[in-house]
Amino acid sequence: MAPPGLTLELLGRAAYEFSLVQPYIPTYLHLLLSALFPIYTGAHASLSRPSSAAESPKRPKHFREDSDDDEDIPEEQVQKMEGLSPSDAIMFPLLAGSTLAGLYFLIKWLDDPFMLNKILNWYFSIFGVLSVARLLTDIMGVATSFAFPARYRDKEAVWMVKPRQRVAMLKSSHGDGDAVRRSPLPGLLSRVALPSSIQDALWRLRELPPQKVTMRAYVRYIIETNVAVGPQGLIGLLIATLAGGYFNLIAKPWWLTNLLGFGSSYSALQYMSPTTFWTGTLILSSLFFYDIYFVFFTPMMVTVATKLDIPIKLLFPRPTAPGAGPMKPALSMLGLGDVVLPGIMIGLALRFDLYLFYLRKQTKQAPVKDLKENGLTASSIKGVKSTEGLVKAQWRTATGGWGERFWLGSAGISSGGNEEGGAFPKPYFHASLFGYVLGMLCTLGVMHVFGHAQPALLYLVPGVLGSLWGTALIKGDMKTMWEYTEALEDDDPKGGSDAKAKKMDSFFSLSRVEEKGRRREKNMVQDADAKEGKKSAEEGDRSTKDKSSEESNFENSFLARERKRELFFFSVTLPPRSKRSRNVSSNLKSGIETRTARALEEELTIVSEGGLGASAAATPSTSFRG
């Protein structure tokens, strides 16, 4: 029998290797998807208006939260991020290395790191609980957009939902009849006839998420915050608190460790920004060598990762190795640094895609001289600048709107709407994701072949940076990418396209903390002056009006605050009642008054009729006696 050829030997070898790796494929897929989840969601949640887009229209001055008008005008949300500087490329590896070495020697000295685990678990759980609450709140918000979208498409027509009016209208119609639907459900579900009780309950459920409680907290020189929390936020905070308590007090299952890790990564990607691509390249390059050194040349990284059971890693069940004990489950792990550090560059790539999208939508404004030559009158060119400039496209919010995009489809999105802001080309984001996946696959392949822990940044950094800069080279955007920065001061008030770059301090610089303190103190003084003016106005009104004791106590406790002398303050403000609620209350009150008046009238009628009857009965008898 002739020996097999080279091709058959290669196929046989490949089949044998596949049989060895096949039991680990679910683990590797689980690891890859778990790493991509916080990167993808965190990058999209970090989107805010770029400098190449014009501000969205302000809400009218007459607008009120409970008004039926202008309910489709979005409120622009500014994403506040901490920018990194080139000096952080040196500080990150130094601080990370010194912290890692300190933990390693502490573990060796303690011999049993039980108490160290307890302390670090409680420390990281504080940030983890808040991060998980934010993640769960946003997940519930996305789920709500699928169940109750603001717009949906049905029968080749786009329907706009008016929650305060409890109707859905055709986009181009404001009439009645077939142009109005009473169901709160979208798409085909809106045609289903629902009982009035169920329909009313669904409308009430739809109105719940926007109702937010405002919590204000102030501690002199330390913190000043103003947070609006809705029902979804309260539910998310409750679940996150229970998860943190279970993790610290009862058990630490791998899925709960991953939940805390997801929340931390999700929040970190919205909090940190490399500011520029070359700064991010410097930071990742320095951490590239840091990871190689501490994994290959020292036992510190592996020892700390395996000995400390704290939520700074992702865990994945894997097949038990031959000869291993059955008591302890076999787990693979991935450090959060291998998710967050490449993730901040991937998030920057997505924001760069958004910047390019609005940059390419800018149009040149013709000079007034050319407009006059084209026959336009002076009144028609009133307000036009006399010099040539750029006109920015209006910003549409790019976060949220997942449910609307699902129900509208591509045809419905192109018809205009707030959800259109999330539909923009993302070549650099997709390229960086491809580089990350490629780097992670290389990490898993090398780890499986050699059976040794691998520094993931050894493969992730070249994959992400190579895909980003390679894409820029192919598309001819090298200069634009090099000059792009997120450290920009406020745009020109006249709407110009030029922006002045702002020098960034180090992420670890004390001047950053001092600047925050000065800004907080400035805001405190401004708020104090505003409160003083409001207080004097209220005192003038009180001199002409009689108020109840409850209102006077409220004024003395809240509006009469002296911020310059205040040490701490905490308050919870309920959401304003909607117009419908006030109408229901007034109708209920008027109904009660009407029923009371009717009851009183009936009583008077009965009394008067009884009196007449008694008089009538007495009169004949009296007459009879007379």
Summary of the structure (lengths in Angstrom):
residues: 626
radius of gyration: 32.8
end to end distance: 148.3
largest distance: 148.3
contacts: 1743
relative contact order: 0.12
helix: 59%
strand: 10%
